């Protein structure tokens, strides 16, 4: 068994080494591309960097009220909030059907407490993300 684990670990270490050698041996040829619209290489803002990194066929608004970043963050925070509310309801149901058993009551109270913490974290994360994006992105 020891020999098998040793050979497996050697094989797993060999894969990154081969990938590193391939990246060193195979040169990358730069492709001449025109800078996208809105790309200001002299500006050091997040918006300018995002505009310069934008490829063809991608939406133009990465930041702002209708941007992709804010949409993704809002959807994820909505999911966290929805799961927290569902767990809050589940903990309440567990609490009411515990029948006075101290272990069940404790488990139900912990579920309710962690669900409330999840809701608070989701609200704070939403506020922090909107503050940071609003502060760093030029309007």
C-alpha positions in Angstrom: 0.0 0.0 0.0 2.9 2.3 0.8 4.4 1.8 -2.6 1.1 2.5 -4.3 0.7 5.8 -2.4 4.3 6.8 -3.2 3.9 6.1 -6.9 0.6 8.0 -6.9 2.1 11.0 -5.3 5.0 10.9 -7.7 2.6 10.8 -10.6 0.6 13.7 -9.3 3.8 15.7 -8.9 4.8 14.8 -12.4 1.7 16.4 -14.1 2.5 20.0 -13.0 6.2 19.5 -14.0 5.2 18.4 -17.5 2.8 21.4 -17.8 5.5 23.8 -16.7 7.9 22.4 -19.2 5.3 22.6 -22.0 4.7 26.2 -21.1 8.4 27.0 -21.2 9.0 25.1 -24.4 6.0 26.3 -26.4 6.4 30.0 -27.1 3.3 32.2 -27.2 2.9 34.4 -30.2 1.1 37.6 -29.5 -1.8 38.4 -31.7 -2.2 42.0 -32.8 -5.6 43.1 -31.7 -7.2 46.5 -31.7 -8.0 48.0 -28.3 -11.7 47.7 -27.5 -13.8 50.9 -27.3 -13.5 52.7 -24.0 -10.0 51.3 -23.3 -7.8 53.9 -21.8 -4.4 52.3 -21.1 -3.2 55.4 -19.2 -6.0 55.3 -16.7 -5.6 53.2 -13.5 -9.3 52.7 -12.7 -11.2 49.4 -12.5 -13.6 50.4 -15.2 -10.7 51.1 -17.7 -9.0 47.8 -16.9 -12.3 46.0 -17.4 -12.9 47.8 -20.7 -9.4 46.9 -21.9 -9.8 43.2 -21.0 -13.2 43.0 -22.7 -13.4 40.6 -25.6 -15.7 40.6 -28.6 -19.3 39.7 -27.9 -19.2 40.5 -24.2 -21.7 42.9 -22.6 -20.3 46.4 -22.3 -21.5 47.1 -18.8 -19.4 45.2 -16.3 -20.0 47.6 -13.4 -22.8 49.9 -12.5 -26.5 49.4 -11.8 -27.1 47.2 -14.8 -23.6 45.6 -14.9 -22.7 42.0 -14.9 -20.8 42.1 -11.6 -23.6 43.6 -9.7 -26.1 41.2 -11.2 -24.1 38.1 -10.3 -23.5 39.4 -6.7 -27.2 40.2 -6.3 -28.3 36.8 -7.5 -25.8 35.0 -5.2 -26.8 37.2 -2.2 -30.5 36.5 -2.9 -29.8 32.8 -2.9 -28.0 33.1 0.4 -30.8 35.1 1.9 -33.5 32.7 0.6 -31.6 29.7 2.0 -31.3 31.5 5.3 -35.0 32.2 5.4 -35.9 28.6 4.6 -33.6 27.4 7.3 -35.2 29.8 9.7 -38.6 28.3 8.9 -37.2 24.8 9.2 -35.7 25.6 12.6 -39.0 27.0 13.8 -40.8 23.9 12.7 -38.2 21.7 14.5 -38.7 23.8 17.6 -42.4 23.4 17.6 -42.4 19.7 17.1 -39.5 19.0 19.5 -42.0 17.9 22.2 -39.8 19.2 25.0 -36.8 17.0 24.3 -33.8 19.1 25.3 -31.5 17.9 22.6 -34.1 18.7 19.9 -34.8 22.1 21.4 -31.1 22.9 21.4 -30.6 21.7 17.8 -33.6 23.8 16.7 -32.4 26.9 18.5 -29.0 26.5 16.9 -30.6 26.2 13.5 -32.6 29.4 14.1 -29.5 31.2 15.4 -27.4 30.2 12.4 -30.1 31.1 10.0 -30.4 34.6 11.5 -26.6 34.9 11.3 -26.8 33.9 7.6 -29.4 36.6 7.0 -27.3 39.3 8.7 -24.2 38.2 6.8 -26.1 38.4 3.5 -27.3 41.9 4.2 -23.9 43.1 5.3 -22.3 41.5 2.2 -24.7 43.3 0.0 -24.0 46.6 1.7 -20.2 46.1 1.5 -20.2 45.1 -2.1 -22.3 48.0 -3.2 -20.2 50.4 -1.1 -16.9 49.1 -2.6 -18.1 49.0 -6.2 -19.6 52.5 -5.8 -16.4 53.9 -4.3 -14.0 52.4 -6.8 -15.9 52.7 -10.1 -16.1 56.2 -11.6 -19.7 57.2 -12.4 
